[in-house]
Each structure stands twice: as structure tokens, then as C-alpha cells.
Amino acid sequence: MLKRGILNPELNRRLSLLGHTDLTFVVDAGMPLPVSDAVVDLTLVAGIPRFVDVYAAVTEALQIEGATVAQEARGGAAEQWWSDLACPVQEVPHEELKTMLARAKLIVRTGECTPYANIALRSGVPF
């Protein structure tokens, strides 16, 4: 049994299958999701689990070479969550971010209800 890291078996398995340049989304409860087997829905109730907690666990597990967020998030509460990423962060209109979901290898839905709490993470390589 794992004693640390991501304990959710499905999320852990899906993260282990990611390769270089694959897209992983961590999204809020309101993001319209495609009908896709890429979705791991962790939503329990409004606000649980929080975006910040899921995001922290996913970014701890992944090597990230780039990220994309909605322009509309600038200046809002969600911006603080990715301001510390050590990679380039691109801003696109929210509608464009939603269209990127179709290319996602993994989409992790949280219970977060903060507007624009969504991010696309592009996998890098650890060497």
C-alpha cells in the first residue's frame, strides 16, 4: 500500500500513463466536460475536494514544461494557485481553454466553485 503521494488508484494509474507533451487538466466543478474516458471525477460536494489540494498533488507528481490558463482568471482568486509554477504559463480566452479539453489525456474534476479555477498542464520530462 502506498503511504504517500496520490492514493486514488484511478488517478494514480492515469498519471503514470502520461508522456511528454500530454495535456492534463485540473478543472473546477462547473467546467463542461467532454464525454471521454480521460475524465477522473473527484467531485464529492460543492467545494470538496478543493482545486488547490488536487492541483498541489498533481503538480507534485508531474514534470511540467508548460501550462495554460484562462485570461479571465487574471486578477481573480484562481490566479494565486498557479503563480508559483516554474514553467511558462500561457493565457488564452476561457472558450479556447474549453476547446483544448478535447486534446486532454487526463481531466481531473474537482469540487471547486471558484470562477476560472482551471488549468492545462503540459507534461515534460525529468531529464
C-alpha positions as CSV (number, residue, x, y, z in Angstrom):
1,M,0.0,0.0,0.0
2,L,1.3,3.5,-0.9
3,K,2.0,5.6,2.2
4,R,2.3,9.0,0.4
5,G,1.6,10.7,-2.9
6,I,-1.7,10.2,-4.8
7,L,-3.6,7.4,-3.2
8,N,-6.6,7.4,-5.5
9,P,-5.9,4.3,-7.6
10,E,-7.5,5.6,-10.9
11,L,-5.8,9.0,-10.7
12,N,-2.5,7.4,-9.9
13,R,-2.8,5.0,-12.8
14,R,-3.7,7.7,-15.3
15,L,-0.9,9.9,-14.2
16,S,1.6,7.0,-14.7
17,L,0.5,6.7,-18.3
18,L,1.3,10.3,-19.3
19,G,4.1,11.0,-21.7
20,H,6.0,14.0,-22.9
21,T,3.7,16.9,-24.1
22,D,0.5,15.1,-23.0
23,L,-2.1,17.5,-21.6
24,T,-3.6,17.1,-18.1
25,F,-6.4,19.4,-16.9
26,V,-7.3,20.2,-13.3
27,V,-10.8,21.8,-13.5
28,D,-13.5,23.3,-11.3
29,A,-16.9,21.7,-10.8
30,G,-18.5,23.9,-13.4
31,M,-16.3,23.1,-16.4
32,P,-18.3,21.4,-19.1
33,L,-16.5,18.1,-19.7
34,P,-16.4,16.1,-22.9
35,V,-17.8,12.5,-22.8
36,S,-14.5,10.9,-22.5
37,D,-12.6,8.2,-20.6
38,A,-10.0,10.8,-19.9
39,V,-12.1,12.2,-17.0
40,V,-11.4,11.3,-13.4
41,D,-14.2,13.0,-11.5
42,L,-13.2,13.6,-7.8
43,T,-16.2,15.8,-7.1
44,L,-17.9,15.0,-3.8
45,V,-19.9,18.1,-2.9
46,A,-19.5,21.8,-3.7
47,G,-16.0,22.8,-2.7
48,I,-14.7,19.3,-2.0
49,P,-12.1,18.5,-3.0
50,R,-10.6,21.9,-3.4
51,F,-8.8,22.9,-6.5
52,V,-5.7,23.9,-4.6
53,D,-5.4,20.5,-2.9
54,V,-5.8,18.5,-6.1
55,Y,-3.6,20.8,-8.1
56,A,-0.8,20.5,-5.4
57,A,-0.9,16.7,-5.5
58,V,-0.9,16.6,-9.4
59,T,1.9,19.1,-9.8
60,E,3.9,17.3,-7.2
61,A,3.6,14.1,-9.2
62,L,4.2,15.5,-12.7
63,Q,7.1,17.1,-14.5
64,I,5.5,20.1,-16.1
65,E,7.0,22.1,-19.0
66,G,4.2,24.5,-19.6
67,A,0.7,25.5,-18.5
68,T,-2.4,27.2,-20.0
69,V,-5.0,29.2,-18.1
70,A,-7.9,31.4,-18.9
71,Q,-7.2,35.1,-19.4
72,E,-10.3,35.8,-17.4
73,A,-8.6,34.3,-14.3
74,R,-6.1,37.2,-14.2
75,G,-6.6,39.3,-11.0
76,G,-9.1,36.7,-9.6
77,A,-8.8,34.3,-6.7
78,A,-7.7,31.4,-9.0
79,E,-4.6,33.3,-10.3
80,Q,-2.8,32.7,-6.9
81,W,-2.8,29.0,-7.4
82,W,-0.5,28.8,-10.4
83,S,1.6,31.9,-9.9
84,D,4.4,29.8,-8.4
85,L,4.8,27.4,-11.4
86,A,8.4,27.1,-12.6
87,C,7.4,27.0,-16.2
88,P,5.9,29.3,-18.9
89,V,2.2,30.0,-18.3
90,Q,0.2,30.9,-21.4
91,E,-3.1,32.8,-21.1
92,V,-5.9,32.1,-23.6
93,P,-9.6,33.1,-23.7
94,H,-11.7,30.7,-21.5
95,E,-13.6,29.5,-24.6
96,E,-10.3,28.4,-26.1
97,L,-9.3,26.6,-22.9
98,K,-12.6,24.7,-23.1
99,T,-11.9,23.6,-26.7
100,M,-8.5,22.3,-25.6
101,L,-10.2,19.7,-23.4
102,A,-10.7,17.5,-26.5
103,R,-6.9,17.0,-26.7
104,A,-6.5,16.1,-23.0
105,K,-5.0,12.8,-22.0
106,L,-6.3,13.3,-18.4
107,I,-9.0,15.6,-17.0
108,V,-9.3,15.8,-13.2
109,R,-12.5,17.4,-12.0
110,T,-12.5,18.9,-8.5
111,G,-15.4,20.2,-6.4
112,E,-14.0,23.8,-6.6
113,C,-16.6,26.5,-7.2
114,T,-14.2,29.5,-7.7
115,P,-14.6,31.0,-11.2
116,Y,-11.9,30.0,-13.7
117,A,-10.2,27.5,-11.4
118,N,-9.0,25.5,-14.4
119,I,-5.5,24.8,-15.8
120,A,-4.0,22.7,-18.5
121,L,-0.6,21.2,-17.7
122,R,1.8,20.0,-20.4
123,S,3.9,17.1,-19.3
124,G,7.7,17.5,-19.6
125,V,10.5,15.1,-19.0
126,P,12.5,15.0,-15.8
127,F,15.9,15.0,-17.5
